[in-house]
Amino acid sequence: MKTKAQELGITDFPYEEYDDNGNVTYWENSRGDWELSVVNDIGNVTYYESSGGYSWNSKFDNDGNEIYCDYNDGTKEYYII
């Protein structure tokens, strides 16, 4: 499977994509390593995935405090604020 940069024919690295708020949502280097992030309106990363197979989902309260994180290895963390 091709990476996003390979599909687009990108040769200038690192390759980055940004959301409307200027947050990096995709990053890739010349070796084909990549990271994908979903960022909420206040800049918190709510989802992360990497080419190495690591990923997690986070939830935040209305003040931007992380209250829960679910990792792809089955680990779950709850935070008391």
DRENBALUM-930351 format. One record per atom (N, C-alpha, C, O): x, y, z. Coordinates in steps of 0.1 Angstrom, whole numbers, plus 5000, padded with zeros to 4 digits. Layout:
# residues N
XYZ ...
//
This chain:
# residues 81
500849885000 500050005000 500950135000 501950135007 500550224992 501350354991 500950445002 499850445007 501950525006 501650635016 500950745009 500950744996 500450845016 499850955010 500851035001 500451074990 502051055006 503051134998 503351054985 503551114975 503450924986 503750844974 502650854964 502850874952 501350854969 500250864960 500151004953 499851014942 500651104961 500551244955 501851274948 501951384942 502851194948 504151224941 504951324948 505751394942 504851334961 505551434969 507051394970 507251274973 507951484968 509351454969 510051554979 511251534982 509351654984 509851744994 509351705008 508151715010 510351665017 509951625030 510551705041 511551775038 509951705053 508751635056 507551695049 507451815047 506551605046 505251645040 504351665052 504151575060 503551775052 502651805062 501351855057 501351925046 500251815063 498951875060 498351945073 498651895084 497652045071 497152125083 495552135082 494952135071 494952155094 493552185094 493352335093 494352405092 492152375094 491852525092 492352605103 492552735102 492752545115 493352625126 494852615126 495452665136 495452555116 496952555115 497552435123 498752425124 496752335127 497252225134 497752115124 497052095114 498852055126 499351945117 498451825119 498251775130 497751785108 496951665109 497551545102 497051435104 498551565094 499251455087 500651495085 500951605081 501551405089 503051425087 503651295081 503251185085 504551315072 505251205066 506751235063 506951355059 507651145066 509051165062 509451095050 508651015044 510651105045 511151045033 511250895033 511250835023 511250835045 511250695047 509850625046 509750505046 508850715046 507450665045 506850645059 505750595059 507550695069 506850695082 505850805083 506150915077 504650785088 503650885089 502950885102 502950795110 502351005105 501451025116 500251095112 500251195104 499051055117 497751115114 497151155127 497151085137 496651275128 495951335140 494651395136 494551455126 493651385145 492451455144 492451545156 492651505167 492251675153 492351785164 491051855165 490451885155 490551865178 489351935180 489452085178 490552135176 488352165180 488352305178 489352385187 489652495184 489652325199 490552405208 491952345208 492752375217 492252265198 493652215196 494052085203 495252045203 493052015209 493351885215 493351775205 492451775197 494351685205 494351575196 493351465202 493551415213 492351435194 491351345198 491551205192 491051105198 492351195182 492751065176 494151075170 494551175164 494850975172 496250965167 496550825162 496050725167 497250825150 497550695144 498950715137 499250815132 499750605138 501050615132 501350495123 500650395124 502250505114 502650395105 503250275113 503250165107 503650305125 504150195133 503050105140 503350015147 501850145137 500750065143 500150115156 499350045162 500650225161 500250275174 499050375171 499150455162 498050365180 496950465178 496250475192 496350395201 495450585193 494650615205 493550715202 493650795192 492550705210 491450805210 491350875224 491450805234 491151005224 491051075237 489751155237 489251195226 489151165249 488051255250 488351365260 489151345270 487751485259 488051595267 486851655272 485751645266 486951725284 485751795289 485651925282 486451965274 484652005286 484452135280 485552235282 485652335275 486352215293 487452305296 488752265289 489752325290 488752155281 489852105273 490752015281 491851975276 490251965293 491051865300 490751725295 489651685293 491851645293 491651505289 490951425300 491451435312 489951355297 489251275307 489251125304 488951045313 489651085292 489650945289 490550925277 490651005267 491350815277 492150775265 492050625264 492250555273 491850585251 491750445248 492850415238 492750465226 493750325242 494950295233 494650165225 493850075230 495250145214 494950035205 495549905211 495249795206 496349915222 496849785228 495849745239 496149645246 494649805240 493649765250 493749845263 492749835271 494749925265 494850005277 493850115276 493650185266 493150145287 492250255289 492650335301 492950285311 492650465299 492950555311 491850655313 491350715303 491450665325 490450765329 491150865338 491950835347 490850995336 491551105344 490451175352 489351205347 490751195365 489951265373 490451415375 491651435378 489651505371 490051645371 489551715384 489751835386 
//
